[in-house]
């Protein structure tokens, strides 16, 4: 019997450097909202003012909007990527659930496989420099908030676009996870390589990669807006 053959078109980068390795990367996920005609992949919600960005779907309570990016069954053991985004209103860092299948973070969760296995988390805290009873801020903030769950470990970035108290506004003047603008007494910009992350897996897998935009409250109270998302595997 003849076996069925499926043909997929993929983007392979054979020349550029990503995460210290030149070439041999397959791009799995790509969002760049500054490009003409760029759209948000479903179920992410398009935000159009004052710039085009991707937020969570219209959620009235806590929850995640999830997008799975296919690897087409191709095996890999290295993952490299970046997320750039912005904060809307009152994020709470790691103050939510400790369950990987729930909204354990206000921000972006990147996992692979089923059951989910953690790759990287881009967390958002309430403020860089104001004390909120040790609850809502990043672990690295001047007044630290809760540590991440054990399954996250050190594989995360956390930053706030807000310098000051709680405000229901868009912090477009301070991009997240760019390694800049954290202020005195704050260590959230100290990690090298931001906004890029890199993971070497203990063994080869061919899992699809899931990106979730999560928060413990509705989009009228807090949201993370994605401007750039890139994920490569090798």
N, C-alpha and C positions, 0 to 999 in steps of 0.2 A: 504494500500500500504506500502511496505517496504521502509524505508528511506535509501538513500545511505549513507554509512559511509566511511569517508576518514581517513586514518591512516598516521600520520606523525612521523618521528623519530626526536626527539629534544634532545639537550644536557641540562640537568638540574644539577646544582651544589647545592647539599644539605648539604655540609660540610664547604666549604670555606667562608671566610669573604670577602664581597665586599661592599665598601662604608659604613662600620660600621654595616652591617647586615649580620648575619651568615645564610647561606643556603637559599633554596627556590628560587634561581635565575634560570631563563631560559636564556641561551646564544642565542642571536639573530644573532650577527655578530662576525666573528673571522678571522683575518689575522695575521699571524706571519711569516714574510718572512725569519727569521733565521732558520726555521725548514726545514729539508731536503725535497726537492720536492715541496716546497710551491709555489703556483702560485697566480697571481693577478686575482681577479674576474673581468669579463668583466663589463664595458668597460675600466677599469683601465689598464694602460700601464706598462708592465714589464721593469724595469731598471735593468741591470745586472752588471754594473761596477761602482765603485769597490765592490758593494754589491747589493744583490737582494732587490728591493724596488718597490713600486707601485706609478706611477705618473698618471697625467691626460692622456686621450686619445690624439692622435696627433691633437691638436687644434692650428690653425695658428693665431687666434685672441682670444679676451677675451671670457670666457665661463666656464662651469662646466661639469665635468664628473660625472654622477650620478649612484649610485648602490642602489637599494631598497632591504632591508632584511626583509623577511616575519616573522611575529609573528604567523602565522597560525590561526589567529582569536582568540588567547588567550588573555584574558583581563589582564591589568596591570595598576598600577598607580605609579610605581617607575621605574626609568631608571638609570643605573649605567654603566660607561664605561671609556675607555681610548684610546688615540691616541698618538703614538710616531712617529716622523718623522724628516725630514731634509729639509733644504731650498736649492733651486737652484736659484741663482741670485737675481733679484731686486723686491722683494715683496713690496706691498703698504699698508699692514694692512687693515684698513676700509676706504680707500680713494676712493672706487668705488661706486657702486649703493647703494641705501637705500631700495631696493625692495627685499623681501625675495625670490622671484622667479627668481632673477637674481644673478650675481656675486657680492654680497654685500661685499665680503671679499676675500682677497688673503689667502687661507687656506682651512680648512675643515669645512663644515656646516653639522650639524646633526639635522634632523627635523622628525616629524611624521605626518601622515595623509594627507588628501587632502580636502581643501587647506592646504598648509604646515603650521605647527606650530613648533616654534623653541624649540629645546632642549639645544643644546650647540654649540659653535663655537670655533675652534682652529685657531686663526689668526696668520699671519706671517708678521712682519714689516721689513723694509729695513735695519735698523741698530739699534744696542743697544745704541750707544753713539755718533753718528754724527748727526748734525742738517741738515734736509732736508726741510727747510722752513715750518716746521710744517705740512707736507703733507703725507709722506710715512711711518712714524714710528708708532709703537704701541702707544696706549693712555698712557701706563705706562712707556714708554721709557724716557731716560734722557732728550731728546728733543721730547715732546709728539706729536703724530699725531692725526688724527680725532677720536672722540668718536664713538663707535658702533651705529648702528641704534637702535631706541627705542625698536623694537621687540626682540633685543638681550639682552638689559639691562646689568646686571652684569654676565650673564651666558656665560662667555667666558674666554679663556686664550689667551694671545698674547705674542709672543717672537720672537726675531730674532736670527738667527745663525751667523749673520755678526757683527763683531766689526770693524767699520771703514766705509769707503766710499763704493759707489756702485761698485760691482765686479760681473762679469759674471762667477761664479764658483759654485761648490758644497761645501756647508759648512758641511762636514761630521764630522768635529772635534767638532761640537757643536750641539747636539741633541736638538730638539725643545720641549718645554712644559715640561721639566724635573725638573723645579724649580732650576736650577743651571746655573752658568756662565753668569749672567746678568750684573755684573759689578757695579761699584760705581755710585750712582745717578739714578739707574734704578730700578723700583719697579715691573718689570714683573715676577720676581721669588718669590714674596712675598706671593702669594696665597697658602694656605695650601691644601694638597691633590694632587697637580699636580703629574702626568698627569691625574689622575682620576677625573671624574665629577660625580655629583649625582643630580637628579631632582626628586622631588615629585610632581606629577600632581594633579590638583584640583579634578579630578574625574577619574574613570576607563575608559580606552579606549582599543581598540583592533587593533589599527592602525599599519600598517607596518612602518618600520623606514628607512629613506632615508639618505644616506651619500653622500655628494657631495664634490668633490675636485675642487675648483674654483680659478680663477684669472682673472684679467682684461686685460691680454695680453697673447700672444701665448706661447707655451712650450719652444720656443727658447729664450724667454726673462725671464720667471719665471715659476717655478713649485714647488709643494709641494710633497715630496716623503714620502709615508706611509711605515713604517716598522712594526708597530703593531696597530691593531684595535680590540678592544673588546667592545661589548655592551651587557648588561644583562637587563632583565626586571623581574618585580615581581608584 
